[in-house]
Amino acid sequence: MSTPKYLQPYENAVGLHGGTFEAMLWRTREGQELRFKAFTDEIDFSEKTILDVGCGIGDFAAFLIRSNIPFRSFLGIDAIDEMVQSANERQLENCTFTTGDVVVDTRLLEQSEWYIFSGTLNAMQQSEAITLIDQAFKACSVGVAFNFLSNQSWRNPESEDLSPASRFDTIELLTHAFTLTPLVSFSQEYLGGHDATIVIRKQEVSQ
């Protein structure tokens, strides 16, 4: 079976770099951590179960541990086996990492309180990303958080090369989020407007 288009850049990068930070196609570690902090500024992960889709080498789990956030359990899923091997080699406490492509097999989206997508959507088409977010929101018990490159960045698209990523229609994503729940939060200031984070939560059932 041929490799899906959204995975090809990562497979190519693993061929060059192995299961390392460089193969995850982040520009800088500082940018990666600012994206992680956008999640933890908005969400209290204490005693929560977390499913990190597209976990790479487990950097978000390591960030939570360094930040002394006592999550209950962490499951990372990535379609690139070399990434998962590197994540497991870190032996992070309360963390499990497994290989799988949730786009192809949605059964991998086992129920968790929080679903996280950090950089995972970048090489996808926006329609693919929306479908995946919808599936995660249906499966979660609390909420979903995801980041993406914003087309409201005020940057000239002709002056930047984001390949293999692309900018998403931020207004369309926000509008879609409000079709799922009224409990939507949005931030875009942490990387000077380059990147955006949306968090959507399920409503609590009235007693």
C-alpha positions in Angstrom: 0.0 0.0 0.0 1.4 3.4 -1.0 2.2 6.0 1.7 -0.5 8.6 2.2 0.5 12.0 1.0 0.4 13.6 4.5 3.0 11.1 5.7 5.4 11.2 2.8 7.4 14.2 4.1 7.9 12.5 7.5 9.0 9.2 5.9 11.5 11.1 3.8 12.8 13.0 6.8 13.2 9.8 8.8 15.2 8.3 5.9 17.6 11.3 6.3 17.6 11.7 10.1 16.1 8.6 11.7 13.7 8.9 14.6 14.9 12.3 15.8 13.6 15.8 16.4 14.8 16.8 12.9 12.5 14.2 11.3 9.4 15.8 12.9 10.0 18.9 10.7 9.7 21.4 13.5 11.7 24.6 12.6 12.9 25.1 16.2 12.6 23.5 19.6 11.6 26.9 21.0 8.6 27.1 18.6 7.6 23.6 19.5 7.6 24.4 23.2 5.6 27.6 22.7 2.9 25.5 21.0 3.0 23.0 23.9 2.7 25.9 26.4 -0.4 27.2 24.5 -2.1 23.9 25.4 -1.1 23.9 29.0 -2.0 27.6 29.5 -5.6 26.7 28.4 -6.0 23.1 29.8 -5.3 21.6 33.2 -4.1 18.2 32.4 -3.7 17.1 36.0 -5.1 13.6 36.6 -6.3 13.5 33.0 -5.9 10.8 30.4 -4.3 12.2 27.2 -4.1 10.8 23.7 -1.4 12.5 21.6 -2.1 11.9 17.9 1.1 12.2 15.8 3.2 12.1 18.9 6.5 11.9 17.2 9.3 11.1 19.6 7.2 11.9 22.7 8.2 15.5 23.2 4.8 16.7 24.5 4.8 14.0 27.1 8.3 15.0 28.1 7.2 18.6 28.3 4.4 17.8 30.6 6.7 15.8 32.9 9.3 18.7 32.9 6.5 21.1 33.8 5.5 18.9 36.7 2.0 18.3 35.4 0.7 15.1 37.0 -1.4 13.6 34.1 -3.0 10.2 34.8 -1.8 8.5 31.7 -0.5 9.4 28.2 -0.9 7.4 25.0 1.1 8.6 22.0 0.2 7.3 18.5 2.4 7.9 15.4 2.3 6.4 12.0 6.1 6.4 11.7 7.5 3.4 13.5 11.0 4.9 13.9 9.4 7.8 15.9 7.6 5.5 18.2 10.7 3.5 18.8 12.5 6.7 19.8 9.7 7.7 22.1 9.6 4.3 23.8 13.4 4.4 24.4 12.9 7.5 26.5 11.0 5.4 29.1 8.7 8.3 30.1 6.7 7.6 33.2 3.0 6.8 32.8 3.4 7.0 29.0 2.8 4.4 26.3 3.6 4.9 22.6 2.3 2.8 19.7 2.5 2.8 15.9 -0.7 3.5 13.9 -2.3 5.8 11.5 -5.6 7.1 12.9 -6.6 8.5 9.6 -6.7 5.0 8.1 -7.9 3.2 11.2 -10.1 5.4 13.4 -10.5 2.4 15.9 -7.1 3.6 17.2 -9.0 6.6 18.7 -9.8 4.8 21.9 -11.6 6.9 24.5 -9.5 9.4 26.3 -10.3 12.6 28.2 -8.1 14.8 26.0 -7.0 14.4 22.4 -4.0 16.5 21.3 -2.8 17.3 17.8 0.4 19.4 17.8 1.8 19.8 14.3 0.0 16.6 13.2 -2.4 18.4 10.8 0.3 20.5 9.0 0.8 18.2 6.0 -2.9 17.4 5.6 -5.5 19.0 3.5 -7.9 21.1 5.6 -10.8 18.8 4.8 -8.8 15.8 6.1 -7.9 17.7 9.3 -11.5 18.6 10.0 -12.7 15.0 9.6 -10.0 13.9 12.0 -10.9 16.6 14.5 -14.6 15.6 14.3 -13.7 11.9 14.9 -11.5 12.8 17.9 -14.2 15.1 19.4 -16.8 12.3 19.1 -14.4 9.8 20.9 -13.1 12.1 23.7 -14.8 12.6 27.0 -13.6 16.1 27.7 -12.1 17.9 24.7 -9.7 18.2 21.8 -6.8 20.7 21.3 -5.0 21.3 18.0 -2.7 23.8 16.4 -2.2 24.8 12.8 -0.6 27.5 10.6 -3.0 30.4 10.4 -3.9 32.2 7.2 -4.6 35.2 9.4 -0.9 35.7 10.0 -0.7 39.0 8.0 2.3 37.4 6.2 2.8 37.5 2.5 2.3 33.9 1.3 4.6 34.7 -1.7 7.5 35.4 0.7 7.5 32.2 2.7 8.1 28.5 2.0 6.1 26.4 4.4 6.4 23.2 2.5 5.3 20.5 3.3 2.9 22.4 5.5 0.3 24.9 4.4 -1.8 27.6 6.1 -5.4 26.7 7.1 -8.4 28.9 6.8 -8.6 30.0 10.4 -12.1 31.5 10.2 -13.5 28.3 8.7 -11.9 26.2 11.4 -13.4 28.4 14.1 -16.8 28.4 12.5 -16.7 24.6 12.3 -15.6 24.3 15.9 -18.8 26.2 16.9 -20.9 23.6 15.1 -19.5 21.0 17.6 -19.7 22.9 20.8 -20.1 26.5 22.2 -17.1 25.8 24.5 -14.4 27.0 22.1 -11.1 28.9 22.9 -8.7 30.3 20.5 -5.2 31.8 20.7 -2.8 33.1 18.1 -0.4 35.4 19.8 2.3 33.0 21.0 4.2 32.9 17.8 3.5 36.4 16.5 0.4 35.3 14.6 2.2 32.6 12.6 0.4 29.7 14.4 -3.0 29.2 16.0 -4.5 26.9 18.7 -8.1 25.9 19.1 -9.4 24.1 22.1 -12.9 22.6 22.0 -14.7 21.1 25.1 -17.7 19.0 25.5 -20.5 20.5 27.6 -21.1 19.0 31.0 -24.4 17.1 31.4 -26.8 19.1 33.6 -27.6 17.3 36.9 
